[in-house]
Amino acid sequence: MIEAKHIGLCKARHDIMTNDGEEVTDFFFEKIENPHDYKHLESMAWCKFINIGNYDESMQKMPERVYLYVTGLTMALTSVLKIYESKKYRFRKDMKLSLMHYDRESNSYNEQVWE
């Protein structure tokens, strides 16, 4: 089992580095054609969670926590949170979610645990 997975919300909005200096290269949304197509955003979020939760059948690589780097676009964020809340019983039940918010003053991310 891996400890954590770091994922950005939207690709190409900002360069994202974890507080440990690692570049975030995985994203919930690679490209969003229509930010008001909520069903499509939710479908994309669902697919990403399925991908995260099914690293392998033995669940040896499933993360204990997902760190989501919030890069704007409220509709995308609410879609991810909606799917996480409504479908989390289908993922590993103890897979936790943390929202990472950028702090310009410290040039780092602050964690908001989603409970």
N, C-alpha and C positions, 0 to 999 in steps of 0.2 A: 504494500500500500504506500502511495506517495503522500507526503505531508500536505502539499499545496499546489494549486494551479493558478497562475497569474494570467488574466485575460482582460484585454481592453474592450471597451464597449463598441466603439466605431473606429475602423481603420482609417488612417490618413487625416484624422482631425488634429492630432498632436503626436509628437514623438513621446513615447512613454518609457520611462525607466523605473524599475522597482527601487525601493529605498536601499536595496543592496547593490544597485548599479547594473542590474541585468535588464536588457532591452525586452519589452513586451512585444511579442510578434504574433500572438494569437488573439483573435477578436471574435466577438459575437456577430458583428455585422461587418462584412468586407465592403459592401456597397449597398446603399439604400436608395432605391429609385424614387419611391413615394413615401415620405415619412408619415403620411396620413392613412396609409393602408395598414391599419392596426392588426388585422388578421394575418397579413403576410409577415409583419414584424414578429408577432407571437409565434407563428409557424417556424420562422428562422431561429428564434430563441429556443423553442422546443427541440429543434434538430441539434442545436449546439449542446444543450444539456444532455441529450441522448449520447452525443459524441463524447462528452466529458465523462458520463457515467458508465460508459461501456468500453473502457480501454482494453479490457480483455475479460473473458468469461469467468476467470477465477477471481476477478475483482482485486487483483494484487496491485494494480496501478491506479485505482480509483482514488481521487484526492479526498482528504479529510476536509479541506477548506478550499473554496474558490475565492480568489481575490479579484474583484471586478473593478477595473480602473474606469471611473466615470469620466467620460470625455465630452459630455454635453448631449444634446438631442434628447429631450425629455421623453418623447414618444418611444424611443428605443429603450431607455432605462425602465420605463413603466411596463413595457412588454416583457422584458427579462424578469422583472420582479413578479409580475402577474403569473408567468409560467412557473417560476421557482416556487411560489406559494401554492399554486393550484395543483402542481404535478409532483411535488417533491417526494411524495410517497413512492413514486416510480423510480426515483433515483435512490442512491444510498441514503437511507433515512437520517443518518447522522452527518451527511455532507453539509457543512456550514457555508454561509455566504458572508463575505465582507465587502462593503463598498469602500473603494479607495478614492478619496477626494484630494485634489491637488491644492497645496498651500503655497501660494506665491512667495510669501515672506520667508519660508524655510526652504523653498525649492524641493519639497518632498511631498509625500502623500500621507494623509491622515486616515486611519481606519475607522469605519463605522460598521460595527457588527450588526448584521441583519438578523433580528430575532423575532 
